[in-house]
């Protein structure tokens, strides 16, 4: 019978090495990712890929030995109860409709936002009574577009998270 303490220590050491590699990758990302050194970062990751695969295979071998020795339970196998959920065409249709509505509201907001920014920079160019009215109209259109866009975002996210039909 295999020695549980020895196998567990070997497994723990392998996991520590894997965690250290992941931390190094995160530090590497922070150090190199400035838009200019991406090639250097990718080259470093490629050099470490073989070492990571070796550590992972070692970890899996130790786990297999522990399972064979009866020291830990075998990994759970997926069955039909926990398989992928069935695709629901009605859900996809609702999601697609909400997505289209959200994209239309986003486009409308983008146009209103561009007009508002142009107004902020240049003004309306109209004299006082008409200029004031036009400024209020531009601001109102921008606010309405923003409310519509955020509302469609909320409805879409709510449907994705809760699975409930959006309220009209």
N, C-alpha and C positions, 0 to 999 in steps of 0.2 A: 504494500500500500504506500502511496506517495505521501511525503511529509507535508502536511497542510501548512505549517509555518514557513517552510522553505519556499513552497510554491506561492504562497500569499505574499511573502517578501519580494520574490521575483516579479510578481504581478504589480505590486505597489511601486517597485523601482521603475518598471517599464512605464507605468502611468505617470510617475514624476518626470521622467525624461520626455514623454509626449507633452505634458503641460509646459515644460521648460521650452520646448521647441515652439509651441503655440505662442508663449510670451515673447520669444525672440522674433517671431514673425510679426507680432503686433508692434514691437519696438521698431522693427525694420520698416514697417509700413509708415509709422510716424516719422521716422528719420528720412526716408527716401521719397515719400510721396509729396512732391511739390510741383508735379507736372513735368519736371525736366529729367528726373532720374528714374523714371518708370522702368526703363530697360534694365538698369542695374538691379532694381528690386526684383524684377521677374527672373533675372539670371540667378540671384541669390536663392530665390524660392525653388527654382529648378534644381540647384545643387543640393538643397535639403530634402527634396521630395523622396529620393531613394532612402535616406536615413529614416525619414518618417515612416515609410512603408515597412522598412525592416523592424522598427520598434512596434508598429501596429501588428505585424505578423507574429512577433515574439509575444505580445500581449495575448493575442488570440490563441496561440499554442499553449500558453500557460493556463488560460481559461479552460481549454479543451482537456488538458491534463487534470485539472481540478474537477471537472465534470466527470471524466472517466474514473477518477478515484472516489467519486461519490461525495466529494467535499462541498460542492455547491450544486444547486439544481441546474439542469440544462436550460439554455435560453428558450424563451417562449416562442413557439412557432405560430405565425399568423394562421388563423382559420377563417372559415366563412363568416363567422359572427363578427369578426373584427376586420374584415376586408374593406376594400374601398366602398364608399357609399355609392349607391346607384345614382346615375345621372338623372336629374329631374329636368325635363325640357321646359316645364312651366317656370321653374326657378331661373333657368338661363334666359328665358324670354323676358322675365321681369328685370333681371340684372341688366340685360342689353338695353331695355327701354330706359332704365334709370341712368345707365351710362351715357346713352345718347342725349338724354335730357340734361345731364350734368355737363357734357361737352358743349352743348348749345349755350347753356348759361355761362360757361367759362368764356366762350368766344364773345358773347354779348358783353360780359364784364370787361374783357380785354379791350374791346372797342371803346366802351364808355370810359375806361381808365385812360386810354390814350387821349381821348378828347379832353378829359379832365386835366391831365398833365399839360396838354397844350394850352388850355385855358389858364392854368396857374402860371405858366411861363410867359404867355403873350397877352393874356386878357382877352376880352371879347372884341375889342376894337370898335364897339358901338358907343354912342353917347349915353348919358346917365339913365334915362328911364328904360330904354331898350336894353342897354348893357347890363343893368341890374337884373332885369327879367331873364335875360339869356344866361347869366351867371347862375341864377337859382335853378333854371331848367337843367343846365349841365350838371350841377351838384346833385339835383334830385335824380337825374338819370343814372349818375354814377352810384348813388346810394341804393337805388332800386336794383340795379344790376348786381351790386355786391350782395344785397339781401337775397336775391334770387339764387345766385351762385352758392352762397353758404348754405341756403336752405336745401338745394339739390344735393350738395355734398353731405349734409347731415342725413338726409333721407337715404341716400345710397349707402353710407356707412352704417346706418341703423339697420338697413335690410341685410347687409353682409354680416353684421355682428349678431343680431337677434333673429334674423330669418323671418321677421314680421313684414307683412305688406305695408308699404308706406301709406300714410294717411294723406288724403288729398285736401 
